[in-house]
Amino acid sequence: MSSAFNVETLGEDALLLRFGHAIDPQTNRRVHACAAALARQRPPWLLDIVPAFSTLALAIDVEAFNDSSEPLADARRWLESLDPGRPGADIDEDARRHEIPLHYGGEHGPDLEALARHAGLSVAQVIALHTAVEYRVGMLGFAPGFPYLIGMDERLSMPRHATPRTRVQAGSVGIAGAQTGIYPGTGPGGWQIIGRTDAILFDATQERPALLEPGDRVRFIDIDARQESSS
Amino acid sequence: MSLTILAGGLLSSVQGRTRIGWRHLGVGGSGALDAFSFAVANLLAGNVADAATIEITLAGPRLHFDDAARIAICGAEIDANVDGQALPSWRRIDIPAGSELRLGTCRRGARAYLAIAGGLDIECVLGSPSTDLRAGFGGVAGRTLQAGDRLDWAGGFHPQCERAVIDTRWIDPAPDLDFSAAPIIHVLPAGDALANAEALFTGTWKVGTASNRQGLRLEGAQLQIADPRERISEPVFPGTLQLPPDGQPILLLADAQTHGGYPRIGHVIHADWPRLAQLRAGDSLRFVPCDARQAQQKRLEQRQRLARMAIAIAAKG
């Protein structure tokens, strides 16, 4: 499976598989397909499989190798020997789907109106565009359980705040550049906050601590609209 | 068996082994910053090398031992006493029930480890007892130790003594730790080239005040990346040297975030991480280039020194 990526070293105990240099859905799908294939055949010395947008890091337990061997060279040989597995497009069969109910605007989304002005759209149009598409969890990072979602309509792009807010509520959904994401915990943050969910994004005491995992698919639901239409 | 924290000190937390296998969910490794001193403290106390300990930063806590304990303090040179009796580091010490252990300031170095025979009894979160201070879980409620916290350890060893008994034998931490001079830190190459490749290795770097368990902020010559295009977030690890746009590198430590968008300009080898953990704001360091073979050699040598210590400590009972 070595033809799909270049292999770089990250220090003495990690490899970086590079599929590209940009954030695009196709490259990211290949990252997750490869991560899933490696997880299925995971040897005991493979400590962490860490996907990002266009790269995948493998953290290797060098102590598990013979002292006279070169662990990273052995790990590279293992990668080259692998069954390429199923093609990347198949990951959609495995990807979990989530619907995240959101309260848009008001106290839950203090930046929603500013974002609408920035985009030259109405607030209703912003909500319609944000709920219209299915996103993919490109990666988790920044904080435990923080998903970077790929696939947002480009018209909603907006730079983050020049000065981050000192306090963003847990569950806040924000936009930064062309990405949207959800803050799992309360803390400082610079994204444009358009709404908030009551869903628990991360709970370290759970067997699967993160609600959203790399490669998962996500849709946002405007719960206030749903309640209005049903009443 | 238990103890009570009377005063938490500047930044004391429960740290044990690294939290492994969760970086894909954005969960970092945490764990003892100076894994060498941490392991020696555990070995001296008669524990497995990665039992949960208290990591002390710059100024230590005050603790009341409800029960007698066998302890060891390793790492930074730290003032320590039990009810007025001074305690040396790098030795096995037995203290009676009712002792008040005062850990003072670190005279040299930044982090010391207090190990207790039996190991602290801390519930594991995601496979490790270590405190993730940024995310707020693990250890004691995911935070630093505070007055009133009670910590338990597994019983099994009950020293009988009326005052502290200090073992005559001690461990010499050199060459793994040496507080006498600015440390030489070995760096493996990374993917992003500097405009001037030598610039990292000429001159000294000073540790900035904003440094913490997440990383050391380094101050020195302004570095320039050869290809200044903006990067997207990619995985990073402890030991990664990042270069933000201001040209002053950040050297990631055990609490490193899992992903970062800054160029990577090097990776510090494992064997040198204990020295990084002992640097405090204002201290200097130097970088030298290194290759994978040297990195492995130094790692194996350090592991062998620890293995010899373990044998010597066990043999002398």
Contacts between the chains, C-beta under 8 A, distances in Angstrom:
chain1	res1	chain2	res2	distance
A	8	B	191	5.4
A	9	B	188	7.7
A	9	B	292	7.5
A	10	B	190	7.3
A	10	B	235	7.2
A	10	B	236	8.0
A	10	B	237	6.2
A	10	B	240	7.2
A	10	B	264	7.5
A	10	B	267	6.4
A	11	B	188	5.5
A	11	B	190	7.7
A	11	B	237	6.5
A	11	B	239	5.2
A	11	B	240	7.0
A	11	B	267	3.1
A	11	B	268	7.7
A	11	B	269	7.4
A	11	B	295	8.0
A	12	B	188	6.3
A	12	B	267	7.1
A	12	B	269	6.0
A	12	B	270	6.4
A	12	B	292	6.2
A	12	B	295	4.4
A	12	B	296	6.8
A	12	B	299	7.1
A	13	B	270	7.3
A	14	B	235	7.7
A	14	B	237	5.7
A	16	B	191	7.5
A	16	B	234	7.1
A	16	B	235	6.8
A	21	B	232	7.4
A	22	B	232	6.8
A	23	B	232	5.4
A	35	B	24	7.5
A	47	B	20	5.0
A	47	B	21	6.3
A	48	B	20	6.7
A	48	B	21	5.9
A	48	B	22	7.6
A	48	B	23	4.5
A	48	B	24	6.8
A	49	B	24	6.0
A	50	B	23	4.5
A	50	B	24	5.2
A	50	B	235	4.4
A	50	B	258	6.3
A	50	B	259	7.8
A	51	B	24	6.1
A	52	B	232	7.6
A	52	B	233	5.8
A	52	B	234	4.9
A	52	B	235	5.5
A	52	B	259	5.7
A	53	B	232	5.2
A	53	B	233	6.5
A	53	B	234	7.8
A	54	B	232	6.7
A	54	B	234	7.8
A	55	B	234	4.8
A	55	B	235	6.6
A	56	B	235	7.8
A	57	B	23	7.7
A	57	B	234	7.7
A	57	B	235	3.5
A	57	B	237	7.5
A	59	B	20	7.8
A	59	B	23	6.8
A	59	B	237	6.9
A	62	B	296	7.6
A	62	B	299	7.3
A	63	B	303	7.7
A	67	B	300	5.8
A	70	B	292	7.1
A	70	B	296	7.4
A	71	B	296	7.9
A	72	B	292	6.9
A	139	B	233	6.9
A	139	B	259	6.5
A	140	B	24	6.8
A	140	B	25	5.2
A	140	B	26	4.1
A	140	B	258	7.8
A	141	B	26	4.8
A	141	B	233	6.0
A	141	B	257	6.7
A	141	B	258	5.2
A	141	B	259	3.5
A	142	B	26	6.6
A	142	B	257	6.7
A	142	B	259	7.2
A	143	B	26	6.0
A	143	B	134	7.4
A	143	B	135	6.5
A	144	B	22	7.7
A	144	B	25	6.1
A	144	B	26	4.6
A	144	B	27	4.6
A	144	B	132	7.8
A	144	B	135	4.8
A	145	B	25	6.1
A	145	B	26	6.0
A	146	B	26	5.6
A	148	B	233	7.4
A	185	B	135	7.5
A	185	B	136	7.3
A	202	B	25	7.6
A	204	B	27	7.7
A	204	B	125	5.0
A	204	B	126	5.8
A	204	B	132	7.9
A	204	B	135	7.2
A	204	B	137	4.1
A	204	B	138	7.5
A	205	B	125	6.7
A	205	B	137	7.9
A	209	B	22	7.4
A	209	B	25	6.3
A	209	B	27	7.5
A	209	B	126	6.6
A	210	B	25	4.3
A	210	B	26	7.6
A	213	B	24	7.5
A	213	B	25	6.8
A	214	B	24	5.6
A	214	B	25	8.0
